Amino acid sequence: MNWFTDTLGTSIGKKLMMALTGLAFCGFLATHLAGNLTLYVGSEAFLSYAEHLHSLGPLITLAEWSLLTLAIIHVATGLTLFYQNWRSRPVRYSVKKTAGGRTIGSRTMPYTGILLLLFIILHLLNFHFVDKTGTNIWNIVTDTFNSGGYIFIYIIAMIVAAVHVSHGLWSAFQTLGVDHPKYTPFIRGLSIVFSVIIGIGFGFIPIFISISV
Ligand code: HEM
């Protein structure tokens, strides 16, 4: 355990942890989206996907605990880095926000991160920690997206997720040392494409459900 606390004690160690846990989250988002695409097919496809997932039993419990651990490391490390950066700014009020070719994604990482954390808490209350007796997950999802308020919140959250991922994915590769004139533009493009797929793939679900179910 010493190596872990030692790594987290250094600035580069923290960035490394952010990169690795962030990449793991991107992997989770890709599989979560792939599963949720069954929502576009209909109730039978989605329920059989959900049943298949729950039949994995202990493996799912292990995945859930791993996700929670990753989330705690990612959020705690991110907040610490944000605070340290903020404290070490030489003259806080005169920082030129647009300097250094920064993108919307890079400038807003801490804020989009906090919004995503709030979204995930709401999302788990909507679909995970919800009483499922006498109903099923299809009914729960379609009932949720019958509400204009939730449709709005989910679409905004998916835009926020796409902005966060568009910088996060590229930045994780940079931290891991994948920086080469030949590959960097490709990785940057890949991050944008991935984030657009995440934003549109998830973001269209509430709209689709509300008009088709
Ligand atoms: C319209 C978009 C989305 C829909 C319809 C959706 C739907 C669901 C459903 C049905 C579950 C399973 C609940 C259960 O059976 O226990 C779930 C779990 C979860 N979702 Fe989403 N999701 C969406 C977007 C997202 C996004 C963008 C994130 C992350 C930023 C996310 C993170 C999670 C997490 C962490 C879990 C818990 C995983 C687990 O229980 O193993 N979801 N979601």
Boltz pocket constraint, residues with backbone or C-beta under 6 A from the ligand:
constraints:
  - pocket:
      binder: B
      contacts: [[A, 29], [A, 32], [A, 36], [A, 50], [A, 60], [A, 63], [A, 64], [A, 67], [A, 116], [A, 120], [A, 123], [A, 124], [A, 127], [A, 128], [A, 137], [A, 141], [A, 154], [A, 157], [A, 158], [A, 161], [A, 202], [A, 203], [A, 205], [A, 206]]
      max_distance: 6.0
